[in-house]
Amino acid sequence: MSISRPYVRNCRMFLDGTYSRSGTWMYIQHPAYAKSPEQYIRAFKIILKDLQKVFDYVEPADINLKAYSFRIHELLMRVCIEVEANFKAILLENEYQKDEVLLEMKDYKKIEKTHRLSSYQVKIPHWYGTKSIRTPFRTWSRPEMFSPAWYQAYNKTKHNRHEHFHYANFENLIDATCGLVVLLSSQFLTEEFSSEGELISIGNPAIDGMESAIGKYFKIKFPDDWPNEERYDFAYKDWQVMAIEQDPFQKIDYMQITI
């Protein structure tokens, strides 16, 4: 049985294999869907500008993946803080019954089951080498894995930079940023909440399955492996009826999800 009403901060494939059939994507723009979504998009766009400044000095290439520096360290910290902010927003806006100061990666990994983060692929443009496509949450497809390597690097260098400074490298920065791209895409597709009000077009990607992500720099491939019973199934006319309700969304009971 499929899902006839959308969840808070949770984009899913529809039964027809698209993410935005005939205007149904507009649930993302409803004010009850997410609190201040534009703030999360703005924070990412600032990070993206600063990442592109790093590219002025470190060429996006396989050969530079282990390069590390204070600038890379600084940006890695900021990216992972923003990743945590998105994780917390998803859990808390779905009324997760745990003090936010106690949230940790074991809590965040529950979002894998509702957003299929491990199935997303992100492509970095203008990359030299074979590692331009990143899957930042790939290890979450394995039940015994909790923190991705890039998040472990963030914690190591945050708590003991002197001993672990080399973990603040280009590869971990790239993967952390791609992780943030995945998190935003899993909540907002490609919607940027700008004044221009661009029309979302998901479901007709390029031949490699990739399409422009939020920020118009990275390319992203949305999961196509949603089981039918976990897909959305409502038409635009159904959403129009739901949209006039005070709160047309379901909440995900993350307390019942085990990992």
C-alpha positions as CSV (number, residue, x, y, z in Angstrom):
1,M,0.0,0.0,0.0
2,S,1.4,3.4,-1.0
3,I,1.3,6.7,0.9
4,S,-1.5,9.1,0.2
5,R,-0.4,12.1,2.2
6,P,3.2,13.6,2.3
7,Y,5.5,13.6,5.3
8,V,7.2,16.6,6.8
9,R,10.6,17.4,5.2
10,N,10.5,14.2,3.2
11,C,10.6,14.0,-0.6
12,R,9.7,10.6,-2.1
13,M,9.2,9.1,-5.5
14,F,5.7,8.7,-6.7
15,L,4.2,5.4,-7.9
16,D,4.8,6.5,-11.6
17,G,8.5,6.7,-11.0
18,T,8.8,10.5,-10.9
19,Y,9.3,13.0,-8.1
20,S,7.1,15.8,-9.4
21,R,4.3,14.5,-11.5
22,S,1.8,17.2,-12.7
23,G,2.5,19.8,-10.0
24,T,2.4,17.4,-7.0
25,W,5.8,18.6,-6.0
26,M,4.2,21.8,-4.7
27,Y,3.7,20.2,-1.3
28,I,7.3,21.3,-0.7
29,Q,6.3,25.0,-0.8
30,H,3.5,24.7,1.8
31,P,4.4,26.6,4.9
32,A,3.7,23.6,7.2
33,Y,6.1,21.4,5.3
34,A,9.3,22.9,6.8
35,K,10.3,25.7,9.1
36,S,12.3,28.4,7.3
37,P,13.6,26.2,4.5
38,E,15.2,29.2,2.8
39,Q,17.6,29.6,5.7
40,Y,19.0,26.1,5.0
41,I,19.3,26.8,1.3
42,R,21.1,30.2,1.9
43,A,23.5,28.6,4.3
44,F,24.4,25.9,1.7
45,K,24.8,28.5,-1.1
46,I,27.4,30.4,1.1
47,I,29.2,27.2,1.7
48,L,29.2,26.5,-2.1
49,K,30.7,29.9,-2.8
50,D,33.5,29.2,-0.3
51,L,34.1,25.7,-1.7
52,Q,34.6,27.2,-5.1
53,K,37.2,29.5,-3.6
54,V,39.0,26.4,-2.4
55,F,38.9,25.2,-6.0
56,D,41.0,28.3,-6.9
57,Y,43.9,26.7,-5.0
58,V,43.1,22.9,-5.0
59,E,42.1,21.5,-8.4
60,P,39.1,19.2,-8.2
61,A,41.0,16.0,-9.1
62,D,41.7,12.5,-7.9
63,I,45.4,13.3,-7.2
64,N,44.4,16.0,-4.7
65,L,42.0,14.1,-2.5
66,K,44.5,13.8,0.4
67,A,45.5,17.4,0.4
68,Y,44.7,19.2,3.7
69,S,45.0,22.7,5.1
70,F,43.5,25.1,7.6
71,R,41.1,26.5,5.0
72,I,39.9,23.0,4.2
73,H,39.6,22.2,7.9
74,E,37.6,25.4,8.5
75,L,35.1,24.7,5.7
76,L,34.8,21.0,6.8
77,M,33.7,22.2,10.2
78,R,31.1,24.5,8.8
79,V,29.7,21.9,6.3
80,C,29.3,19.3,9.0
81,I,27.6,21.7,11.4
82,E,25.1,22.4,8.6
83,V,24.6,18.7,8.0
84,E,23.8,18.3,11.7
85,A,21.4,21.3,11.5
86,N,19.5,19.5,8.7
87,F,19.4,16.2,10.5
88,K,18.0,17.9,13.6
89,A,15.4,19.8,11.6
90,I,14.1,16.6,10.1
91,L,13.9,14.8,13.4
92,L,12.5,17.6,15.5
93,E,9.9,18.8,13.0
94,N,8.7,15.3,13.0
95,E,8.3,15.5,16.8
96,Y,11.2,13.2,17.7
97,Q,11.0,12.7,21.4
98,K,14.6,13.3,22.4
99,D,16.4,16.4,23.7
100,E,18.2,18.0,20.7
101,V,21.4,18.4,22.7
102,L,21.6,14.6,23.0
103,L,21.1,13.8,19.4
104,E,23.9,11.8,17.8
105,M,24.7,9.8,14.7
106,K,22.7,6.8,15.8
107,D,19.6,9.1,15.8
108,Y,20.5,10.7,12.5
109,K,20.9,7.3,10.8
110,K,17.2,6.7,11.3
111,I,16.7,9.2,8.5
112,E,18.3,6.7,6.1
113,K,15.1,4.6,6.3
114,T,12.8,7.4,5.5
115,H,14.9,9.4,3.0
116,R,17.0,6.6,1.3
117,L,20.2,8.8,1.7
118,S,22.5,5.9,0.7
119,S,20.9,5.7,-2.7
120,Y,21.7,9.3,-3.8
121,Q,24.6,10.0,-6.1
122,V,26.3,13.4,-6.5
123,K,28.5,14.4,-9.4
124,I,31.2,17.2,-9.1
125,P,31.6,19.0,-12.5
126,H,35.0,19.7,-14.1
127,W,36.7,16.9,-12.2
128,Y,39.9,15.4,-13.3
129,G,40.0,11.6,-12.8
130,T,37.6,8.8,-12.1
131,K,36.1,9.9,-8.7
132,S,33.7,12.7,-9.7
133,I,30.6,10.8,-8.6
134,R,30.3,10.5,-4.8
135,T,27.9,8.5,-2.6
136,P,28.4,10.2,0.8
137,F,25.9,8.0,2.7
138,R,26.7,4.7,0.9
139,T,27.9,3.0,4.1
140,W,24.5,3.5,5.6
141,S,23.2,0.7,3.5
142,R,25.0,-1.6,5.9
143,P,23.4,-1.9,9.4
144,E,26.7,-2.1,11.3
145,M,27.9,1.3,9.9
146,F,27.0,4.5,11.7
147,S,29.2,7.5,11.0
148,P,30.4,8.1,7.4
149,A,34.2,8.5,7.1
150,W,33.8,12.2,6.4
151,Y,31.8,12.7,9.6
152,Q,34.4,10.8,11.6
153,A,37.0,13.1,10.1
154,Y,35.0,16.1,11.3
155,N,34.8,14.8,14.9
156,K,38.5,13.7,15.0
157,T,39.8,17.1,13.8
158,K,37.3,19.0,15.9
159,H,38.4,17.3,19.2
160,N,42.1,16.8,18.5
161,R,43.3,18.8,15.5
162,H,46.9,18.4,16.4
163,E,46.9,14.6,16.1
164,H,44.2,14.3,13.4
165,F,44.8,17.4,11.2
166,H,45.4,15.2,8.1
167,Y,41.8,14.0,8.2
168,A,40.7,17.5,7.3
169,N,41.5,16.7,3.7
170,F,40.0,17.6,0.4
171,E,38.2,14.2,0.0
172,N,36.4,14.5,3.3
173,L,35.4,18.1,2.5
174,I,34.0,17.0,-0.9
175,D,32.1,14.1,0.6
176,A,30.7,16.2,3.5
177,T,29.5,18.8,1.0
178,C,28.0,16.2,-1.2
179,G,26.3,14.8,2.0
180,L,24.8,18.2,2.5
181,V,23.6,18.3,-1.1
182,V,21.9,14.9,-0.6
183,L,20.2,16.0,2.6
184,L,18.8,19.2,1.0
185,S,17.7,17.3,-2.1
186,S,15.9,14.6,0.0
187,Q,13.9,17.4,1.6
188,F,13.4,20.0,-1.1
189,L,14.2,18.3,-4.4
190,T,15.7,21.2,-6.4
191,E,13.5,24.0,-4.9
192,E,15.5,27.0,-3.8
193,F,12.7,29.1,-2.3
194,S,13.8,32.1,-4.3
195,S,11.7,35.1,-5.3
196,E,11.8,34.0,-8.9
197,G,9.7,30.9,-8.1
198,E,11.3,28.5,-10.5
199,L,9.3,25.5,-11.7
200,I,10.7,22.2,-10.5
201,S,11.4,19.7,-13.2
202,I,12.3,16.3,-11.8
203,G,12.0,13.1,-13.7
204,N,13.6,13.9,-17.1
205,P,17.3,13.9,-16.2
206,A,20.2,13.8,-18.6
207,I,21.4,10.5,-20.1
208,D,23.6,9.8,-17.1
209,G,20.6,10.1,-14.8
210,M,21.9,13.3,-13.3
211,E,20.3,16.7,-13.0
212,S,21.2,20.1,-11.5
213,A,21.0,20.1,-7.7
214,I,20.1,23.1,-5.5
215,G,22.7,25.8,-6.1
216,K,23.1,24.9,-9.8
217,Y,26.6,23.5,-9.4
218,F,26.5,19.9,-8.4
219,K,24.6,17.2,-10.3
220,I,22.4,14.8,-8.4
221,K,20.8,11.4,-9.1
222,F,17.7,10.8,-7.1
223,P,16.9,7.3,-5.8
224,D,15.0,5.1,-8.1
225,D,14.8,2.1,-5.8
226,W,11.9,3.1,-3.6
227,P,9.6,0.1,-2.9
228,N,6.0,0.8,-4.1
229,E,4.6,0.7,-0.6
230,E,7.0,3.6,0.4
231,R,6.2,5.8,-2.5
232,Y,3.8,8.7,-2.6
233,D,0.5,8.2,-4.4
234,F,-1.6,11.4,-4.6
235,A,-2.6,13.4,-7.6
236,Y,-2.4,17.2,-8.0
237,K,-6.2,17.5,-7.4
238,D,-5.7,15.5,-4.1
239,W,-3.0,17.8,-3.0
240,Q,-5.1,20.9,-3.8
241,V,-7.7,19.5,-1.3
242,M,-5.1,18.7,1.3
243,A,-3.3,22.1,0.9
244,I,-6.2,24.1,2.3
245,E,-6.1,22.1,5.6
246,Q,-4.3,23.7,8.5
247,D,-1.7,20.9,8.5
248,P,-1.8,18.6,5.5
249,F,1.2,16.6,6.4
250,Q,1.9,13.4,8.3
251,K,4.6,13.1,10.9
252,I,7.2,10.3,10.9
253,D,7.4,8.4,14.2
254,Y,11.2,8.1,14.4
255,M,10.9,6.7,17.9
256,Q,9.5,3.5,16.3
257,I,12.3,3.2,13.7
258,T,15.2,0.9,14.7
259,I,18.5,0.7,12.9
